[in-house]
Amino acid sequence: MRVFDAKVAQKTVAAIEQAPALDMKVMMGVWIASTTGTNTATNEANSARNNAEIARAVALANAYPNVVKAISVGNETLVSWNGWNPQSTQNMAVYLRSVRDQVNQPVTTDDNWAFFASQRNEKDPHPVFNQIDFISLHTYPAEDIKYGLWDWKQTATPAGPQRAVAMMDAAIGKAKADYQAVRNHLDTNGYGRLPVIVGETGWKAVATGGESLWASPVNQKMYFDRLRAWKQESNGPKTIFYFAAFDERWKSSDDGWGLFDRDRAARCTALALTNNPSNACAEVNAKYYTAPFNQGTVSTSRYTIYADMTHSDETRISGLTMGPWTGWQGQSVSGQNSGDGSSAWQVTPSPAEWGWGLAWTLGTQEIDLSQFSGGYLNFKIKTQYQGKIEVGFKTGADAEFNAWDVLMVLSPGQYGYGNDGTWKSVSIPIAELTKSGASSFGSNSPPAALQMGRVSNAFILADRYEKTGKANWTNDTTPILIDDIFWSR
């Protein structure tokens, strides 16, 4: 079992020591904070924290040598994309040497495979190689889908369960390629003595951040099974740490990796290991890539999203659902007088720390609204909600990681918007909206870009506090009535 932080590990290690029948061993983590910033006081404080963390880990390793079998100093602190807690190789080498001088267990640092393979303009890993006893690399083919690093769609294989098999075979192929890149670099640069393990790898069981075409308990089990088979190969890794045992609520959009959910209910992999399989875990139920269905080009003068009244030369949205980003945030209410019948949609914000949002979405479908590029997004609104809001739409697919948010921050007085508690008619030129477009959360640019022929969320109403200038946990739940939502050209 791998733990990440010596500060919280003492009870765990002691419990294992007291239950030898578990036959469980621990790779002790040493959490290393960054000391490479420009703030001297912060660097000094983090250095003191790091030294205290090292002291805790060393004490546990020496007190429980039968349980603590290895020590890992730092977690993904050296890879180039760590912008929140980076460390230099020189500083890490000092920390590693300090630990090695005080314990008998082998010592390493856990990091992304690309760092250890010295690929993609990563830091020089050799100062670290000189201070470690083995490599503990991380490989996440599932995460690399977002960056187009392997052919996850497998469209050469017909859609269906056989495509899911091809996708998972390709996934383990990507993990093997990452491992081999590290092995090759070690062997050709004088570090052939270093054994290699996989310190982290896994597959999401639940789509918590747009992974609806590949995240499922069945796909997770398929990846796990392939890992076990790889481990038995003669040229496979010495061991593999699977991430993770349990879902963790605090991870939010990066949750869903657990072999057990938050409530400790077993998923397919764990069920199979206990010889208690479920029919739902059959590979026929695995997720696989399917291209979004496009409803076609709208050529009428109006594309109606939500309205009571009908109009000539309009297209009514088909397959529409209202998807809240946080909590439950809407219902139809009657007795309104917006100028569009008696019904309206009442939004009751359910904020998270960062804000809230909801979208009128087509789900796995899209619509071509390219003929509206010179038109307008229109709606009626009645509220006393304070400050700015965001309105707009989205193009592309979250599941393909090419989604593009077209969201404008709207202040009272702009384009007819007001928050004085009376009905207002808002009309925003699409050309003005598209100026504020950006890659959606979890998508990448490129390939993420504005695609008016692939509108997936026809209307979005939100308040992301970072965008509207509010403080985290602003928690304004003032209702917002919205009606007569449509595109016009």
C-alpha positions in Angstrom: 0.0 0.0 0.0 1.3 3.4 -0.9 0.6 6.4 1.4 1.4 10.0 0.4 2.0 11.8 3.7 3.9 10.7 6.8 2.0 13.1 8.9 -1.3 11.1 8.6 0.3 7.6 8.3 1.3 6.8 11.8 -2.1 5.2 12.8 -2.2 3.3 9.6 1.3 1.8 10.0 0.7 1.0 13.7 -2.6 -0.8 12.8 -0.8 -2.9 10.2 1.9 -3.8 12.7 -0.7 -4.9 15.2 -2.5 -7.2 12.6 0.3 -9.3 11.1 -2.3 -11.6 9.4 -3.0 -8.7 7.0 0.5 -9.3 5.5 0.4 -5.7 4.2 3.4 -3.6 3.6 3.7 0.2 3.0 5.6 2.5 0.7 5.8 5.5 3.0 5.2 8.9 1.3 7.1 12.1 2.2 5.0 15.1 1.1 7.4 17.8 -0.3 6.2 21.4 -0.6 7.8 23.7 -3.2 10.8 25.7 -2.3 11.5 27.2 -5.7 9.2 30.2 -5.6 10.1 33.9 -5.6 8.8 34.5 -2.0 11.7 33.9 0.3 9.5 33.6 3.4 7.3 31.0 1.8 10.3 29.0 0.6 11.8 29.0 4.1 8.4 28.0 5.7 8.0 25.1 3.2 11.6 24.0 3.8 10.9 23.8 7.5 7.7 21.8 6.8 9.6 19.4 4.5 12.3 18.8 7.1 9.6 18.0 9.7 7.9 15.7 7.2 11.2 13.9 6.5 11.7 13.5 10.3 8.3 11.9 10.7 8.8 9.5 7.8 12.3 8.5 9.0 11.0 7.8 12.5 8.2 5.6 11.2 10.5 3.7 8.9 12.9 3.0 11.7 10.2 2.1 14.2 8.3 -0.2 11.9 10.8 -1.8 9.5 8.6 -4.9 9.0 5.8 -2.7 7.6 7.6 0.2 5.9 9.4 -1.4 3.0 10.3 1.7 0.9 10.1 5.5 1.1 9.0 7.8 -1.6 10.1 11.4 -1.3 7.8 13.8 -3.2 4.9 13.1 -5.5 4.9 14.5 -9.1 7.0 17.5 -8.0 9.4 17.4 -10.9 7.3 16.9 -14.0 6.9 20.1 -16.1 3.2 20.4 -15.8 3.3 20.7 -12.0 2.6 24.4 -11.7 1.3 24.3 -8.1 4.0 22.5 -6.1 7.1 22.3 -8.3 10.6 21.3 -7.1 14.0 21.5 -8.6 16.0 18.3 -9.2 18.8 19.8 -7.1 16.6 20.4 -4.1 15.0 17.0 -4.5 18.4 15.3 -4.6 19.2 16.9 -1.3 16.0 15.7 0.3 16.5 12.2 -1.1 20.1 12.0 0.2 18.9 13.1 3.6 16.4 10.3 3.8 18.8 7.7 2.5 21.4 8.6 5.1 18.8 7.9 7.9 17.0 4.7 6.9 17.8 1.2 5.6 14.8 0.9 3.3 15.2 1.7 -0.5 14.3 5.3 -1.4 12.7 6.8 -4.5 10.6 9.7 -5.7 7.3 9.2 -7.5 6.8 11.1 -10.7 5.4 11.1 -14.2 7.0 8.7 -16.7 8.0 11.5 -19.0 10.3 13.0 -16.4 12.1 9.7 -15.8 12.4 9.1 -19.6 13.7 12.7 -20.0 11.2 13.3 -22.8 9.1 16.3 -23.9 11.5 19.0 -22.6 11.4 17.7 -19.0 14.0 18.5 -16.4 17.3 16.5 -16.4 16.4 13.5 -14.2 20.0 12.3 -13.7 20.7 14.2 -10.4 17.7 12.3 -9.0 18.8 9.0 -10.5 22.1 9.3 -8.5 20.1 9.4 -5.2 17.4 6.8 -5.6 17.3 3.0 -5.4 14.5 2.4 -7.9 12.2 4.2 -10.3 8.5 4.7 -9.3 6.8 6.0 -12.5 3.2 7.2 -13.1 1.4 6.4 -16.3 -2.2 7.3 -16.9 -3.4 6.5 -20.4 -6.9 7.6 -19.4 -5.6 11.1 -18.6 -3.5 11.2 -21.8 -6.7 10.9 -23.8 -7.1 14.6 -23.2 -3.8 15.4 -25.0 -4.3 13.1 -28.0 -1.3 10.9 -27.0 -2.8 7.6 -28.2 -5.6 6.4 -30.4 -8.3 5.9 -27.8 -11.2 6.0 -30.2 -10.2 2.9 -32.1 -12.6 3.7 -34.9 -10.9 1.1 -37.2 -12.8 -1.4 -35.0 -16.6 -1.6 -35.5 -18.6 0.2 -32.8 -19.7 -2.2 -30.0 -18.0 -4.4 -27.4 -15.2 -5.2 -29.8 -14.3 -1.5 -29.9 -14.2 -1.4 -26.1 -11.8 -4.3 -26.1 -9.6 -2.6 -28.7 -9.6 0.6 -26.7 -8.5 -1.1 -23.5 -5.9 -3.1 -25.4 -4.6 0.2 -26.7 -4.6 1.7 -23.2 -2.4 -1.0 -21.8 -0.2 -0.6 -24.8 0.2 3.1 -24.0 1.2 2.2 -20.4 3.7 -0.3 -21.6 5.2 2.2 -24.0 5.6 4.7 -21.2 7.3 2.1 -19.1 9.6 1.1 -21.9 10.6 4.7 -22.6 11.8 4.9 -19.0 13.6 1.5 -19.2 15.3 2.5 -22.4 16.5 5.8 -21.1 18.0 4.1 -18.0 19.7 1.4 -19.9 21.3 3.7 -22.5 22.5 6.3 -19.9 24.3 4.2 -17.4 21.4 3.6 -15.0 20.6 0.0 -15.9 21.0 -0.9 -12.2 17.7 0.8 -11.3 14.6 -1.4 -11.1 11.4 0.1 -12.3 7.9 -0.1 -10.8 4.6 1.6 -11.6 3.9 3.8 -8.7 0.6 5.0 -10.0 -1.8 4.1 -12.7 -5.6 3.6 -12.8 -8.8 4.1 -14.8 -11.9 6.1 -13.8 -15.0 4.2 -12.9 -17.2 7.3 -13.0 -17.2 10.2 -15.4 -16.7 13.2 -13.1 -15.0 15.5 -15.6 -16.3 14.8 -19.1 -15.1 11.2 -19.5 -18.5 9.7 -20.4 -17.2 7.6 -23.3 -14.6 5.7 -21.5 -15.1 5.9 -17.7 -17.1 3.0 -16.2 -16.6 0.2 -13.6 -16.4 -2.3 -16.5 -13.6 -0.4 -18.3 -11.8 0.0 -15.0 -11.9 -3.8 -14.5 -10.7 -4.4 -18.1 -7.7 -2.1 -17.5 -7.0 -3.7 -14.1 -7.0 -7.2 -15.6 -4.6 -6.1 -18.3 -2.3 -4.6 -15.6 -2.2 -7.9 -13.8 -1.4 -9.8 -16.9 1.4 -7.3 -17.7 2.8 -7.7 -14.3 3.3 -11.5 -15.0 5.3 -10.9 -18.2 9.0 -11.4 -18.0 9.8 -7.9 -19.0 7.0 -6.2 -17.0 7.3 -3.9 -14.0 8.5 -5.3 -10.7 5.2 -4.3 -9.1 2.3 -1.9 -9.8 0.5 0.4 -7.4 -3.1 0.9 -8.5 -4.7 4.2 -8.0 -6.9 4.2 -6.1 -8.6 2.1 -3.4 -11.5 4.4 -2.7 -13.1 7.5 -4.2 -12.4 10.7 -2.3 -15.1 13.3 -2.2 -12.6 16.2 -2.0 -11.2 15.4 -5.5 -14.4 16.8 -7.1 -14.0 16.6 -10.9 -11.0 14.3 -10.5 -12.8 11.8 -8.4 -14.1 8.4 -9.5 -10.8 6.4 -9.6 -11.6 4.1 -6.7 -12.1 0.3 -6.8 -14.6 1.1 -4.1 -16.9 4.2 -4.1 -17.0 6.8 -1.3 -19.4 4.6 0.7 -17.0 1.6 0.4 -19.3 -0.2 -2.0 -17.2 -2.5 -4.2 -17.1 -1.9 -8.0 -16.5 -4.5 -10.7 -12.8 -5.1 -10.1 -13.2 -5.7 -6.4 -16.3 -7.8 -6.9 -14.4 -10.1 -9.3 -11.5 -10.4 -6.9 -13.9 -11.7 -4.2 -15.5 -14.1 -6.7 -18.7 -12.2 -6.5 -19.2 -11.0 -10.0 -22.2 -9.0 -11.3 -23.9 -9.3 -14.7 -23.5 -5.5 -14.9 -19.7 -6.0 -15.0 -19.7 -8.1 -18.2 -17.5 -6.6 -20.9 -20.5 -6.2 -23.2 -21.4 -3.3 -20.9 -18.1 -1.5 -21.4 -18.0 2.1 -22.7 -16.5 2.9 -26.1 -16.2 5.9 -28.4 -19.2 6.8 -30.6 -19.3 10.0 -32.6 -21.9 12.6 -31.5 -25.0 12.6 -33.6 -25.5 16.0 -35.3 -29.2 17.0 -35.8 -28.2 19.0 -38.9 -28.1 22.6 -40.0 -30.8 25.0 -38.7 -31.9 27.3 -41.5 -35.0 28.8 -40.0 -34.8 32.4 -38.7 -35.3 31.3 -35.1 -34.0 28.4 -33.0 -36.1 28.1 -29.9 -34.7 26.7 -26.7 -37.4 27.5 -24.1 -40.7 29.4 -24.8 -44.4 29.0 -24.4 -45.4 30.8 -27.6 -44.7 29.4 -31.1 -43.5 31.4 -34.0 -43.4 31.1 -37.7 -40.2 30.0 -39.3 -38.7 28.6 -36.1 -37.0 25.3 -35.2 -37.8 23.9 -31.8 -34.9 22.2 -29.9 -35.1 18.4 -29.9 -33.6 16.2 -27.2 -33.0 19.1 -24.8 -32.3 18.5 -21.1 -31.4 21.1 -18.4 -28.1 20.0 -16.8 -27.0 21.8 -13.5 -23.3 22.0 -12.8 -23.9 22.0 -9.1 -26.9 20.7 -7.1 -30.5 21.2 -8.3 -31.1 24.6 -9.8 -34.3 24.9 -11.7 -38.0 24.2 -12.3 -40.8 25.5 -14.4 -43.1 27.9 -12.6 -46.4 29.4 -13.7 -48.1 32.8 -13.3 -45.4 34.8 -14.9 -45.9 37.8 -17.2 -42.7 38.0 -19.3 -44.6 38.4 -22.6 -44.2 34.8 -23.5 -47.2 32.9 -22.0 -47.5 32.2 -18.3 -44.6 29.8 -17.6 -41.0 30.6 -17.0 -37.9 28.7 -15.7 -36.9 29.5 -12.2 -33.2 29.1 -11.4 -32.3 28.7 -7.8 -28.5 28.8 -7.6 -26.9 26.0 -5.6 -23.3 27.3 -5.4 -20.1 25.4 -4.8 -17.0 27.2 -3.6 -16.3 28.5 -7.1 -19.8 29.3 -8.1 -22.6 27.6 -10.0 -24.0 27.1 -13.5 -26.5 25.2 -15.6 -26.9 24.4 -19.3 -29.6 23.6 -21.7 -27.8 20.7 -23.3 -28.3 18.2 -26.1 -26.4 15.5 -24.2 -24.6 13.3 -26.8 -26.1 15.2 -29.7 -25.1 18.4 -31.4 -26.8 21.0 -33.7 -25.3 23.1 -36.6 -26.0 26.8 -35.8 -23.4 28.1 -38.1 -26.0 30.2 -40.0 -26.6 32.1 -36.8 -23.0 33.4 -36.5 -24.2 36.9 -37.5 -27.3 36.6 -35.3 -28.3 37.0 -31.7 -28.8 35.1 -28.5 -32.0 36.3 -26.8 -33.8 35.7 -23.5 -36.0 37.4 -20.9 -34.8 37.6 -17.3 -36.2 38.8 -14.0 -34.1 38.8 -10.9 -32.4 40.7 -8.0 -29.3 38.6 -8.1 -26.4 40.7 -7.2 -23.5 41.6 -9.5 -22.5 40.1 -12.8 -23.6 36.8 -14.4 -22.4 34.7 -17.3 -24.4 33.7 -20.3 -23.6 31.9 -23.5 -23.3 28.4 -25.1 -20.8 25.6 -25.8 -19.5 23.9 -28.9 -17.8 20.5 -29.3 -17.9 17.5 -27.0 -16.7 17.2 -23.4 -16.1 13.5 -24.0 -13.7 14.4 -26.9 -12.0 17.1 -24.8 -12.5 19.6 -27.6 -15.3 21.6 -26.0 -15.3 25.4 -26.3 -17.1 27.7 -23.8 -18.6 30.8 -25.3 -19.5 32.6 -22.1 -19.8 36.4 -21.7 -19.7 38.1 -18.3 -22.8 40.3 -18.3 -23.1 43.4 -16.2 -26.4 45.2 -15.4 -27.0 47.7 -18.2 -25.4 45.6 -20.9 -27.5 44.3 -23.9 -30.7 45.0 -22.0 -29.8 43.0 -18.8 -30.9 44.3 -15.4 -31.3 43.0 -11.9 -33.9 45.3 -10.5 -36.6 42.6 -10.1 -38.5 43.4 -13.3 -38.6 41.5 -16.6 -35.8 42.5 -19.0 -35.2 41.5 -22.6 -31.6 40.7 -23.4 -30.3 40.4 -27.0 -26.5 39.7 -27.4 -24.8 39.5 -30.9 -23.3 36.1 -31.4 -20.2 37.8 -32.8 -19.7 39.6 -29.5 -20.2 36.4 -27.5 -17.7 34.4 -29.5 -15.0 37.0 -28.6 -14.9 35.7 -25.1 -14.7 32.0 -26.0 -12.2 29.7 -24.4 -11.4 26.0 -24.0 -13.8 24.3 -21.6 -12.6 22.9 -18.3 -10.7 19.7 -19.0 -10.4 20.4 -22.8 -7.3 21.4 -24.6 -6.5 24.0 -27.2 -5.7 22.7 -29.8 -7.8 20.8 -30.6 -10.5 22.7 -28.7 -11.8 25.6 -30.8 -15.1 27.3 -31.6 -17.2 25.0 -33.8 -20.5 26.7 -34.7 -21.5 23.6 -36.6 -21.3 21.5 -33.4 -23.3 23.4 -30.7 -23.8 21.0 -27.8 -25.1 23.3 -25.1 -27.5 25.7 -26.7 -27.8 28.1 -23.6 -25.7 28.4 -20.4 -26.4 30.6 -17.4 -23.7 30.7 -14.8 -21.7 32.6 -12.2 -18.1 31.4 -11.9 -16.8 33.7 -9.2 -13.4 33.9 -10.7 -14.9 35.3 -13.9 -17.4 37.7 -12.3 -15.1 39.0 -9.7 -16.8 37.6 -6.6 -15.2 35.9 -3.6 -15.2 32.2 -3.2 -18.3 30.9 -1.2 -20.2 34.1 -2.1 -23.3 31.7 -1.9 -25.9 34.0 -3.4 -29.0 31.9 -3.9 -31.4 34.7 -5.1 -33.8 33.1 -7.6 -33.5 34.0 -11.3 -36.5 33.8 -13.6 -35.7 33.2 -17.3 -38.0 32.8 -20.3 -38.2 33.0 -24.1 -34.7 31.7 -24.8 -33.9 31.6 -28.5 -31.3 32.2 -31.2 -32.3 34.6 -34.1 -30.8 35.6 -37.4 
